[in-house]
Amino acid sequence: MNALNMARQAYANQAAPTRTTRGTEYEVFAKITHRLNAAARKGKLGFPELASAIHDNRKLWTLLATDVADDGNGLPDDLRARIFYLAEFTQVHSRKVLKNQASAAALIEINAAMMRGLRSGSVKP
């Protein structure tokens, strides 16, 4: 292979797109929200899938809460507080869903709101 071909190959578009942190966060929210929605639509038959999706959603929100609680987080204090509150709400509401005391609709809507904020460039929970 000559130098010109090697240069072309090195600088050619790669198959995998470069992802931003915001894009990665959006993708994680989208996958989990899709799983929550699909499992919730199945009703009682989808409970094992719903429990798994809720588990992953809770892990996501725990990570978000940890991140916004860090003093080095660059988000505005008001936004950090709202995200932390949503993380707490998600934990409490998830327990209710798992006990059949509530539906997953609130969890799905919160995630969808986060996705809208991530897509628009500003998180607006």
N, CA, C and O atoms as CSV, one atom per row, in Angstrom:
chain,resi,resn,atom,element,x,y,z
A,1,MET,N,N,0.855,-1.174,0.000
A,1,MET,CA,C,0.000,0.000,0.000
A,1,MET,C,C,0.901,1.237,0.000
A,1,MET,O,O,1.834,1.330,0.798
A,2,ASN,N,N,0.624,2.167,-0.880
A,2,ASN,CA,C,1.464,3.365,-0.943
A,2,ASN,C,C,1.005,4.412,0.072
A,2,ASN,O,O,-0.050,4.274,0.691
A,3,ALA,N,N,1.795,5.437,0.227
A,3,ALA,CA,C,1.538,6.471,1.233
A,3,ALA,C,C,0.216,7.184,1.002
A,3,ALA,O,O,-0.473,7.527,1.963
A,4,LEU,N,N,-0.151,7.416,-0.258
A,4,LEU,CA,C,-1.401,8.102,-0.560
A,4,LEU,C,C,-2.596,7.268,-0.100
A,4,LEU,O,O,-3.524,7.800,0.509
A,5,ASN,N,N,-2.579,5.993,-0.381
A,5,ASN,CA,C,-3.673,5.120,0.056
A,5,ASN,C,C,-3.733,5.015,1.576
A,5,ASN,O,O,-4.818,4.980,2.157
A,6,MET,N,N,-2.583,4.965,2.211
A,6,MET,CA,C,-2.555,4.908,3.677
A,6,MET,C,C,-3.129,6.192,4.270
A,6,MET,O,O,-3.860,6.144,5.259
A,7,ALA,N,N,-2.805,7.332,3.677
A,7,ALA,CA,C,-3.344,8.605,4.159
A,7,ALA,C,C,-4.849,8.659,3.975
A,7,ALA,O,O,-5.576,9.090,4.870
A,8,ARG,N,N,-5.313,8.222,2.816
A,8,ARG,CA,C,-6.772,8.207,2.570
A,8,ARG,C,C,-7.484,7.337,3.594
A,8,ARG,O,O,-8.524,7.718,4.132
A,9,GLN,N,N,-6.924,6.181,3.857
A,9,GLN,CA,C,-7.552,5.267,4.808
A,9,GLN,C,C,-7.538,5.868,6.222
A,9,GLN,O,O,-8.516,5.742,6.959
A,10,ALA,N,N,-6.457,6.505,6.589
A,10,ALA,CA,C,-6.337,7.071,7.930
A,10,ALA,C,C,-7.309,8.223,8.156
A,10,ALA,O,O,-7.829,8.395,9.258
A,11,TYR,N,N,-7.555,9.021,7.097
A,11,TYR,CA,C,-8.400,10.200,7.243
A,11,TYR,C,C,-9.809,10.019,6.698
A,11,TYR,O,O,-10.589,10.971,6.678
A,12,ALA,N,N,-10.141,8.828,6.263
A,12,ALA,CA,C,-11.480,8.562,5.737
A,12,ALA,C,C,-12.491,8.593,6.879
A,12,ALA,O,O,-12.134,8.409,8.043
A,13,ASN,N,N,-13.759,8.827,6.533
A,13,ASN,CA,C,-14.814,8.774,7.533
A,13,ASN,C,C,-14.874,7.381,8.132
A,13,ASN,O,O,-14.874,6.381,7.415
A,14,GLN,N,N,-14.923,7.329,9.417
A,14,GLN,CA,C,-15.040,6.049,10.096
A,14,GLN,C,C,-16.510,5.673,10.200
A,14,GLN,O,O,-17.379,6.546,10.177
A,15,ALA,N,N,-16.789,4.400,10.311
A,15,ALA,CA,C,-18.170,3.926,10.354
A,15,ALA,C,C,-18.889,4.383,11.622
A,15,ALA,O,O,-20.080,4.693,11.581
A,16,ALA,N,N,-18.181,4.427,12.735
A,16,ALA,CA,C,-18.804,4.803,13.996
A,16,ALA,C,C,-18.758,6.320,14.159
A,16,ALA,O,O,-17.685,6.917,14.079
A,17,PRO,N,N,-19.913,6.949,14.387
A,17,PRO,CA,C,-19.918,8.398,14.569
A,17,PRO,C,C,-19.296,8.787,15.914
A,17,PRO,O,O,-19.306,8.007,16.867
A,18,THR,N,N,-18.764,9.987,15.969
A,18,THR,CA,C,-18.244,10.502,17.228
A,18,THR,C,C,-19.436,10.927,18.066
A,18,THR,O,O,-20.314,11.646,17.589
A,19,ARG,N,N,-19.466,10.486,19.306
A,19,ARG,CA,C,-20.593,10.808,20.178
A,19,ARG,C,C,-20.164,11.816,21.222
A,19,ARG,O,O,-19.062,11.751,21.766
A,20,THR,N,N,-21.056,12.742,21.485
A,20,THR,CA,C,-20.832,13.688,22.569
A,20,THR,C,C,-21.375,13.072,23.851
A,20,THR,O,O,-22.115,12.089,23.814
A,21,THR,N,N,-21.006,13.649,24.964
A,21,THR,CA,C,-21.542,13.177,26.241
A,21,THR,C,C,-23.055,13.293,26.230
A,21,THR,O,O,-23.763,12.386,26.669
A,22,ARG,N,N,-23.543,14.417,25.725
A,22,ARG,CA,C,-24.992,14.646,25.653
A,22,ARG,C,C,-25.656,13.580,24.778
A,22,ARG,O,O,-26.720,13.066,25.124
A,23,GLY,N,N,-25.035,13.252,23.660
A,23,GLY,CA,C,-25.578,12.235,22.764
A,23,GLY,C,C,-25.599,10.859,23.406
A,23,GLY,O,O,-26.543,10.092,23.220
A,24,THR,N,N,-24.567,10.556,24.152
A,24,THR,CA,C,-24.511,9.272,24.857
A,24,THR,C,C,-25.591,9.212,25.928
A,24,THR,O,O,-26.270,8.195,26.072
A,25,GLU,N,N,-25.751,10.297,26.680
A,25,GLU,CA,C,-26.805,10.343,27.694
A,25,GLU,C,C,-28.175,10.159,27.047
A,25,GLU,O,O,-29.015,9.416,27.555
A,26,TYR,N,N,-28.391,10.835,25.935
A,26,TYR,CA,C,-29.666,10.714,25.227
A,26,TYR,C,C,-29.908,9.258,24.828
A,26,TYR,O,O,-31.009,8.738,25.008
A,27,GLU,N,N,-28.894,8.611,24.293
A,27,GLU,CA,C,-29.037,7.225,23.842
A,27,GLU,C,C,-29.387,6.288,25.000
A,27,GLU,O,O,-30.226,5.399,24.851
A,28,VAL,N,N,-28.749,6.486,26.143
A,28,VAL,CA,C,-29.047,5.651,27.313
A,28,VAL,C,C,-30.485,5.881,27.763
A,28,VAL,O,O,-31.216,4.925,28.024
A,29,PHE,N,N,-30.891,7.143,27.855
A,29,PHE,CA,C,-32.280,7.438,28.218
A,29,PHE,C,C,-33.249,6.810,27.220
A,29,PHE,O,O,-34.262,6.234,27.617
A,30,ALA,N,N,-32.947,6.917,25.935
A,30,ALA,CA,C,-33.839,6.392,24.899
A,30,ALA,C,C,-34.002,4.883,25.023
A,30,ALA,O,O,-35.119,4.373,24.940
A,31,LYS,N,N,-32.918,4.177,25.218
A,31,LYS,CA,C,-32.990,2.714,25.332
A,31,LYS,C,C,-33.800,2.281,26.544
A,31,LYS,O,O,-34.659,1.405,26.451
A,32,ILE,N,N,-33.515,2.907,27.683
A,32,ILE,CA,C,-34.228,2.531,28.908
A,32,ILE,C,C,-35.699,2.911,28.813
A,32,ILE,O,O,-36.569,2.139,29.217
A,33,THR,N,N,-35.978,4.086,28.287
A,33,THR,CA,C,-37.365,4.538,28.168
A,33,THR,C,C,-38.144,3.638,27.225
A,33,THR,O,O,-39.304,3.324,27.487
A,34,HIS,N,N,-37.527,3.225,26.143
A,34,HIS,CA,C,-38.178,2.295,25.213
A,34,HIS,C,C,-38.502,0.977,25.930
A,34,HIS,O,O,-39.590,0.426,25.763
A,35,ARG,N,N,-37.564,0.485,26.717
A,35,ARG,CA,C,-37.799,-0.764,27.450
A,35,ARG,C,C,-38.915,-0.603,28.483
A,35,ARG,O,O,-39.760,-1.487,28.629
A,36,LEU,N,N,-38.919,0.521,29.196
A,36,LEU,CA,C,-39.990,0.776,30.172
A,36,LEU,C,C,-41.348,0.786,29.481
A,36,LEU,O,O,-42.300,0.156,29.942
A,37,ASN,N,N,-41.423,1.500,28.383
A,37,ASN,CA,C,-42.676,1.642,27.646
A,37,ASN,C,C,-43.149,0.293,27.094
A,37,ASN,O,O,-44.320,-0.058,27.237
A,38,ALA,N,N,-42.256,-0.449,26.474
A,38,ALA,CA,C,-42.613,-1.740,25.887
A,38,ALA,C,C,-43.088,-2.713,26.955
A,38,ALA,O,O,-44.073,-3.424,26.754
A,39,ALA,N,N,-42.406,-2.751,28.074
A,39,ALA,CA,C,-42.791,-3.669,29.149
A,39,ALA,C,C,-44.113,-3.250,29.789
A,39,ALA,O,O,-44.954,-4.097,30.091
A,40,ALA,N,N,-44.298,-1.952,29.994
A,40,ALA,CA,C,-45.534,-1.457,30.605
A,40,ALA,C,C,-46.746,-1.773,29.727
A,40,ALA,O,O,-47.825,-2.059,30.246
A,41,ARG,N,N,-46.583,-1.726,28.425
A,41,ARG,CA,C,-47.687,-2.023,27.503
A,41,ARG,C,C,-48.125,-3.480,27.567
A,41,ARG,O,O,-49.260,-3.801,27.215
A,42,LYS,N,N,-47.245,-4.356,28.008
A,42,LYS,CA,C,-47.583,-5.782,28.103
A,42,LYS,C,C,-48.399,-6.109,29.337
A,42,LYS,O,O,-48.924,-7.216,29.461
A,43,GLY,N,N,-48.510,-5.163,30.246
A,43,GLY,CA,C,-49.269,-5.405,31.462
A,43,GLY,C,C,-48.556,-6.402,32.365
A,43,GLY,O,O,-47.330,-6.390,32.478
A,44,LYS,N,N,-49.347,-7.272,33.011
A,44,LYS,CA,C,-48.770,-8.230,33.960
A,44,LYS,C,C,-47.779,-9.179,33.307
A,44,LYS,O,O,-46.826,-9.619,33.950
A,45,LEU,N,N,-47.990,-9.495,32.044
A,45,LEU,CA,C,-47.071,-10.407,31.357
A,45,LEU,C,C,-45.688,-9.789,31.164
A,45,LEU,O,O,-44.701,-10.510,31.016
A,46,GLY,N,N,-45.613,-8.485,31.165
A,46,GLY,CA,C,-44.349,-7.801,30.964
A,46,GLY,C,C,-43.632,-7.433,32.255
A,46,GLY,O,O,-42.628,-6.722,32.228
A,47,PHE,N,N,-44.143,-7.913,33.387
A,47,PHE,CA,C,-43.561,-7.498,34.665
A,47,PHE,C,C,-42.073,-7.818,34.803
A,47,PHE,O,O,-41.322,-6.961,35.269
A,48,PRO,N,N,-41.612,-9.010,34.422
A,48,PRO,CA,C,-40.167,-9.267,34.539
A,48,PRO,C,C,-39.330,-8.279,33.717
A,48,PRO,O,O,-38.281,-7.822,34.174
A,49,GLU,N,N,-39.791,-7.953,32.514
A,49,GLU,CA,C,-39.082,-6.977,31.678
A,49,GLU,C,C,-39.167,-5.585,32.297
A,49,GLU,O,O,-38.200,-4.824,32.256
A,50,LEU,N,N,-40.313,-5.256,32.865
A,50,LEU,CA,C,-40.488,-3.962,33.514
A,50,LEU,C,C,-39.554,-3.836,34.709
A,50,LEU,O,O,-38.923,-2.797,34.901
A,51,ALA,N,N,-39.464,-4.891,35.509
A,51,ALA,CA,C,-38.570,-4.865,36.677
A,51,ALA,C,C,-37.120,-4.661,36.244
A,51,ALA,O,O,-36.380,-3.915,36.886
A,52,SER,N,N,-36.717,-5.306,35.180
A,52,SER,CA,C,-35.353,-5.155,34.667
A,52,SER,C,C,-35.111,-3.729,34.168
A,52,SER,O,O,-34.069,-3.139,34.451
A,53,ALA,N,N,-36.069,-3.179,33.431
A,53,ALA,CA,C,-35.936,-1.812,32.919
A,53,ALA,C,C,-35.916,-0.805,34.071
A,53,ALA,O,O,-35.160,0.166,34.035
A,54,ILE,N,N,-36.736,-1.033,35.078
A,54,ILE,CA,C,-36.756,-0.142,36.246
A,54,ILE,C,C,-35.411,-0.203,36.965
A,54,ILE,O,O,-34.894,0.821,37.411
A,55,HIS,N,N,-34.856,-1.387,37.075
A,55,HIS,CA,C,-33.543,-1.530,37.716
A,55,HIS,C,C,-32.493,-0.685,36.972
A,55,HIS,O,O,-31.723,0.046,37.595
A,56,ASP,N,N,-32.473,-0.793,35.659
A,56,ASP,CA,C,-31.510,-0.013,34.875
A,56,ASP,C,C,-31.800,1.483,34.953
A,56,ASP,O,O,-30.875,2.295,34.990
A,57,ASN,N,N,-33.076,1.846,34.980
A,57,ASN,CA,C,-33.454,3.258,35.102
A,57,ASN,C,C,-32.993,3.823,36.446
A,57,ASN,O,O,-32.508,4.952,36.522
A,58,ARG,N,N,-33.148,3.032,37.492
A,58,ARG,CA,C,-32.708,3.477,38.816
A,58,ARG,C,C,-31.194,3.651,38.856
A,58,ARG,O,O,-30.696,4.592,39.474
A,59,LYS,N,N,-30.465,2.762,38.208
A,59,LYS,CA,C,-29.005,2.911,38.150
A,59,LYS,C,C,-28.631,4.196,37.420
A,59,LYS,O,O,-27.735,4.923,37.849
A,60,LEU,N,N,-29.322,4.473,36.313
A,60,LEU,CA,C,-29.065,5.700,35.564
A,60,LEU,C,C,-29.304,6.925,36.437
A,60,LEU,O,O,-28.465,7.824,36.497
A,61,TRP,N,N,-30.434,6.958,37.104
A,61,TRP,CA,C,-30.765,8.118,37.924
A,61,TRP,C,C,-29.850,8.241,39.144
A,61,TRP,O,O,-29.591,9.352,39.607
A,62,THR,N,N,-29.361,7.125,39.666
A,62,THR,CA,C,-28.394,7.171,40.766
A,62,THR,C,C,-27.096,7.812,40.279
A,62,THR,O,O,-26.495,8.620,40.987
A,63,LEU,N,N,-26.667,7.448,39.068
A,63,LEU,CA,C,-25.473,8.069,38.490
A,63,LEU,C,C,-25.671,9.571,38.285
A,63,LEU,O,O,-24.780,10.369,38.575
A,64,LEU,N,N,-26.846,9.944,37.784
A,64,LEU,CA,C,-27.130,11.371,37.584
A,64,LEU,C,C,-27.114,12.125,38.909
A,64,LEU,O,O,-26.549,13.215,39.003
A,65,ALA,N,N,-27.741,11.536,39.938
A,65,ALA,CA,C,-27.781,12.192,41.254
A,65,ALA,C,C,-26.372,12.359,41.813
A,65,ALA,O,O,-26.042,13.405,42.373
A,66,THR,N,N,-25.554,11.343,41.662
A,66,THR,CA,C,-24.176,11.416,42.140
A,66,THR,C,C,-23.414,12.507,41.404
A,66,THR,O,O,-22.645,13.258,42.004
A,67,ASP,N,N,-23.638,12.585,40.098
A,67,ASP,CA,C,-22.941,13.587,39.283
A,67,ASP,C,C,-23.344,15.008,39.667
A,67,ASP,O,O,-22.484,15.873,39.834
A,68,VAL,N,N,-24.651,15.253,39.807
A,68,VAL,CA,C,-25.077,16.624,40.111
A,68,VAL,C,C,-24.809,17.011,41.561
A,68,VAL,O,O,-24.810,18.197,41.891
A,69,ALA,N,N,-24.580,16.029,42.431
A,69,ALA,CA,C,-24.251,16.340,43.824
A,69,ALA,C,C,-22.788,16.732,43.993
A,69,ALA,O,O,-22.409,17.303,45.015
A,70,ASP,N,N,-21.977,16.428,43.001
A,70,ASP,CA,C,-20.551,16.744,43.054
A,70,ASP,C,C,-20.334,18.252,42.918
A,70,ASP,O,O,-20.925,18.893,42.049
A,71,ASP,N,N,-19.494,18.805,43.772
A,71,ASP,CA,C,-19.217,20.246,43.737
A,71,ASP,C,C,-18.609,20.703,42.422
A,71,ASP,O,O,-18.738,21.869,42.048
A,72,GLY,N,N,-17.947,19.795,41.718
A,72,GLY,CA,C,-17.317,20.145,40.461
A,72,GLY,C,C,-18.257,20.125,39.270
A,72,GLY,O,O,-17.838,20.422,38.151
A,73,ASN,N,N,-19.518,19.782,39.486
A,73,ASN,CA,C,-20.477,19.741,38.384
A,73,ASN,C,C,-20.710,21.162,37.870
A,73,ASN,O,O,-20.930,22.087,38.652
A,74,GLY,N,N,-20.659,21.322,36.556
A,74,GLY,CA,C,-20.750,22.654,35.962
A,74,GLY,C,C,-22.147,23.153,35.676
A,74,GLY,O,O,-22.306,24.282,35.212
A,75,LEU,N,N,-23.169,22.353,35.937
A,75,LEU,CA,C,-24.542,22.816,35.698
A,75,LEU,C,C,-24.932,23.864,36.725
A,75,LEU,O,O,-24.386,23.884,37.828
A,76,PRO,N,N,-25.873,24.737,36.375
A,76,PRO,CA,C,-26.371,25.722,37.347
A,76,PRO,C,C,-26.989,25.023,38.560
A,76,PRO,O,O,-27.576,23.948,38.438
A,77,ASP,N,N,-26.850,25.639,39.710
A,77,ASP,CA,C,-27.340,25.031,40.952
A,77,ASP,C,C,-28.815,24.657,40.888
A,77,ASP,O,O,-29.202,23.594,41.374
A,78,ASP,N,N,-29.648,25.520,40.292
A,78,ASP,CA,C,-31.077,25.243,40.206
A,78,ASP,C,C,-31.343,23.973,39.395
A,78,ASP,O,O,-32.165,23.145,39.787
A,79,LEU,N,N,-30.665,23.826,38.295
A,79,LEU,CA,C,-30.838,22.645,37.453
A,79,LEU,C,C,-30.326,21.405,38.161
A,79,LEU,O,O,-30.950,20.346,38.097
A,80,ARG,N,N,-29.201,21.532,38.831
A,80,ARG,CA,C,-28.666,20.399,39.597
A,80,ARG,C,C,-29.665,19.950,40.651
A,80,ARG,O,O,-29.874,18.752,40.838
A,81,ALA,N,N,-30.281,20.902,41.340
A,81,ALA,CA,C,-31.259,20.571,42.384
A,81,ALA,C,C,-32.481,19.881,41.788
A,81,ALA,O,O,-33.004,18.933,42.374
A,82,ARG,N,N,-32.938,20.348,40.632
A,82,ARG,CA,C,-34.108,19.721,40.001
A,82,ARG,C,C,-33.797,18.307,39.542
A,82,ARG,O,O,-34.633,17.414,39.682
A,83,ILE,N,N,-32.611,18.091,38.999
A,83,ILE,CA,C,-32.231,16.740,38.575
A,83,ILE,C,C,-32.114,15.826,39.796
A,83,ILE,O,O,-32.539,14.672,39.753
A,84,PHE,N,N,-31.546,16.336,40.868
A,84,PHE,CA,C,-31.429,15.529,42.087
A,84,PHE,C,C,-32.812,15.162,42.625
A,84,PHE,O,O,-33.045,14.023,43.030
A,85,TYR,N,N,-33.721,16.129,42.627
A,85,TYR,CA,C,-35.085,15.853,43.074
A,85,TYR,C,C,-35.727,14.772,42.199
A,85,TYR,O,O,-36.368,13.856,42.715
A,86,LEU,N,N,-35.559,14.876,40.887
A,86,LEU,CA,C,-36.127,13.871,39.992
A,86,LEU,C,C,-35.529,12.494,40.243
A,86,LEU,O,O,-36.225,11.484,40.134
A,87,ALA,N,N,-34.257,12.447,40.575
A,87,ALA,CA,C,-33.618,11.167,40.900
A,87,ALA,C,C,-34.265,10.565,42.147
A,87,ALA,O,O,-34.534,9.364,42.191
A,88,GLU,N,N,-34.511,11.390,43.149
A,88,GLU,CA,C,-35.175,10.900,44.362
A,88,GLU,C,C,-36.592,10.432,44.045
A,88,GLU,O,O,-37.007,9.362,44.490
A,89,PHE,N,N,-37.336,11.229,43.277
A,89,PHE,CA,C,-38.695,10.858,42.894
A,89,PHE,C,C,-38.692,9.531,42.133
A,89,PHE,O,O,-39.534,8.667,42.378
A,90,THR,N,N,-37.754,9.380,41.223
A,90,THR,CA,C,-37.666,8.157,40.421
A,90,THR,C,C,-37.460,6.938,41.316
A,90,THR,O,O,-38.064,5.891,41.086
A,91,GLN,N,N,-36.620,7.067,42.323
A,91,GLN,CA,C,-36.389,5.948,43.244
A,91,GLN,C,C,-37.676,5.570,43.987
A,91,GLN,O,O,-38.034,4.395,44.066
A,92,VAL,N,N,-38.360,6.573,44.524
A,92,VAL,CA,C,-39.586,6.326,45.289
A,92,VAL,C,C,-40.686,5.774,44.381
A,92,VAL,O,O,-41.352,4.800,44.730
A,93,HIS,N,N,-40.872,6.390,43.232
A,93,HIS,CA,C,-41.945,5.951,42.331
A,93,HIS,C,C,-41.657,4.550,41.777
A,93,HIS,O,O,-42.581,3.764,41.565
A,94,SER,N,N,-40.398,4.244,41.548
A,94,SER,CA,C,-40.040,2.911,41.061
A,94,SER,C,C,-40.469,1.829,42.054
A,94,SER,O,O,-40.967,0.777,41.653
A,95,ARG,N,N,-40.277,2.087,43.337
A,95,ARG,CA,C,-40.721,1.122,44.362
A,95,ARG,C,C,-42.230,0.912,44.272
A,95,ARG,O,O,-42.713,-0.214,44.388
A,96,LYS,N,N,-42.971,2.000,44.066
A,96,LYS,CA,C,-44.427,1.889,43.962
A,96,LYS,C,C,-44.830,1.073,42.740
A,96,LYS,O,O,-45.758,0.267,42.809
A,97,VAL,N,N,-44.142,1.276,41.629
A,97,VAL,CA,C,-44.452,0.520,40.413
A,97,VAL,C,C,-44.180,-0.964,40.643
A,97,VAL,O,O,-44.982,-1.813,40.253
A,98,LEU,N,N,-43.059,-1.271,41.269
A,98,LEU,CA,C,-42.708,-2.666,41.522
A,98,LEU,C,C,-43.671,-3.342,42.493
A,98,LEU,O,O,-43.812,-4.564,42.478
A,99,LYS,N,N,-44.337,-2.548,43.343
A,99,LYS,CA,C,-45.337,-3.082,44.276
A,99,LYS,C,C,-46.745,-3.049,43.690
A,99,LYS,O,O,-47.712,-3.336,44.395
A,100,ASN,N,N,-46.870,-2.704,42.417
A,100,ASN,CA,C,-48.168,-2.566,41.744
A,100,ASN,C,C,-49.043,-1.490,42.375
A,100,ASN,O,O,-50.268,-1.608,42.378
A,101,GLN,N,N,-48.425,-0.451,42.906
A,101,GLN,CA,C,-49.151,0.657,43.511
A,101,GLN,C,C,-49.192,1.881,42.600
A,101,GLN,O,O,-49.842,2.875,42.924
A,102,ALA,N,N,-48.501,1.812,41.460
A,102,ALA,CA,C,-48.459,2.933,40.513
A,102,ALA,C,C,-48.069,2.396,39.141
A,102,ALA,O,O,-47.580,1.274,39.008
A,103,SER,N,N,-48.295,3.222,38.131
A,103,SER,CA,C,-47.895,2.816,36.776
A,103,SER,C,C,-46.523,3.400,36.452
A,103,SER,O,O,-46.023,4.278,37.156
A,104,ALA,N,N,-45.937,2.909,35.395
A,104,ALA,CA,C,-44.625,3.387,34.966
A,104,ALA,C,C,-44.719,4.677,34.157
A,104,ALA,O,O,-43.692,5.209,33.735
A,105,ALA,N,N,-45.923,5.190,33.931
A,105,ALA,CA,C,-46.116,6.362,33.073
A,105,ALA,C,C,-45.302,7.567,33.531
A,105,ALA,O,O,-44.737,8.274,32.696
A,106,ALA,N,N,-45.229,7.816,34.827
A,106,ALA,CA,C,-44.473,8.971,35.324
A,106,ALA,C,C,-42.978,8.811,35.036
A,106,ALA,O,O,-42.305,9.778,34.680
A,107,LEU,N,N,-42.471,7.603,35.190
A,107,LEU,CA,C,-41.054,7.354,34.902
A,107,LEU,C,C,-40.757,7.582,33.424
A,107,LEU,O,O,-39.730,8.158,33.067
A,108,ILE,N,N,-41.658,7.128,32.582
A,108,ILE,CA,C,-41.502,7.283,31.140
A,108,ILE,C,C,-41.540,8.763,30.763
A,108,ILE,O,O,-40.737,9.215,29.948
A,109,GLU,N,N,-42.457,9.509,31.343
A,109,GLU,CA,C,-42.580,10.935,31.031
A,109,GLU,C,C,-41.366,11.730,31.518
A,109,GLU,O,O,-40.897,12.630,30.821
A,110,ILE,N,N,-40.862,11.409,32.690
A,110,ILE,CA,C,-39.661,12.105,33.195
A,110,ILE,C,C,-38.480,11.853,32.263
A,110,ILE,O,O,-37.745,12.775,31.911
A,111,ASN,N,N,-38.310,10.598,31.869
A,111,ASN,CA,C,-37.209,10.280,30.953
A,111,ASN,C,C,-37.389,10.988,29.611
A,111,ASN,O,O,-36.425,11.491,29.034
A,112,ALA,N,N,-38.621,11.025,29.122
A,112,ALA,CA,C,-38.896,11.699,27.843
A,112,ALA,C,C,-38.574,13.190,27.949
A,112,ALA,O,O,-38.047,13.778,27.004
A,113,ALA,N,N,-38.885,13.798,29.081
A,113,ALA,CA,C,-38.569,15.218,29.284
A,113,ALA,C,C,-37.059,15.430,29.291
A,113,ALA,O,O,-36.565,16.404,28.723
A,114,MET,N,N,-36.339,14.538,29.919
A,114,MET,CA,C,-34.882,14.636,29.917
A,114,MET,C,C,-34.343,14.490,28.498
A,114,MET,O,O,-33.420,15.203,28.103
A,115,MET,N,N,-34.913,13.575,27.742
A,115,MET,CA,C,-34.477,13.375,26.355
A,115,MET,C,C,-34.741,14.627,25.526
A,115,MET,O,O,-33.908,15.021,24.711
A,116,ARG,N,N,-35.900,15.254,25.732
A,116,ARG,CA,C,-36.191,16.496,24.995
A,116,ARG,C,C,-35.166,17.571,25.335
A,116,ARG,O,O,-34.696,18.291,24.454
A,117,GLY,N,N,-34.825,17.675,26.604
A,117,GLY,CA,C,-33.835,18.652,27.027
A,117,GLY,C,C,-32.457,18.363,26.463
A,117,GLY,O,O,-31.750,19.276,26.036
A,118,LEU,N,N,-32.078,17.106,26.459
A,118,LEU,CA,C,-30.779,16.730,25.887
A,118,LEU,C,C,-30.751,16.972,24.390
A,118,LEU,O,O,-29.731,17.395,23.846
A,119,ARG,N,N,-31.846,16.713,23.732
A,119,ARG,CA,C,-31.902,16.891,22.274
A,119,ARG,C,C,-31.849,18.374,21.922
A,119,ARG,O,O,-31.216,18.752,20.936
A,120,SER,N,N,-32.510,19.221,22.720
A,120,SER,CA,C,-32.558,20.649,22.403
A,120,SER,C,C,-31.288,21.390,22.810
A,120,SER,O,O,-31.066,22.530,22.404
A,121,GLY,N,N,-30.475,20.742,23.600
A,121,GLY,CA,C,-29.231,21.387,24.028
A,121,GLY,C,C,-29.285,21.945,25.434
A,121,GLY,O,O,-28.284,22.443,25.949
A,122,SER,N,N,-30.445,21.865,26.054
A,122,SER,CA,C,-30.541,22.310,27.440
A,122,SER,C,C,-31.473,21.364,28.173
A,122,SER,O,O,-32.595,21.117,27.730
A,123,VAL,N,N,-31.007,20.838,29.293
A,123,VAL,CA,C,-31.819,19.908,30.065
A,123,VAL,C,C,-32.864,20.707,30.805
A,123,VAL,O,O,-32.534,21.638,31.540
A,124,LYS,N,N,-34.151,20.345,30.614
A,124,LYS,CA,C,-35.262,21.072,31.241
A,124,LYS,C,C,-36.179,20.103,31.963
A,124,LYS,O,O,-37.305,19.881,31.517
A,125,PRO,N,N,-35.725,19.516,33.074
A,125,PRO,CA,C,-36.606,18.587,33.777
A,125,PRO,C,C,-37.730,19.291,34.482
A,125,PRO,O,O,-38.559,18.644,35.121
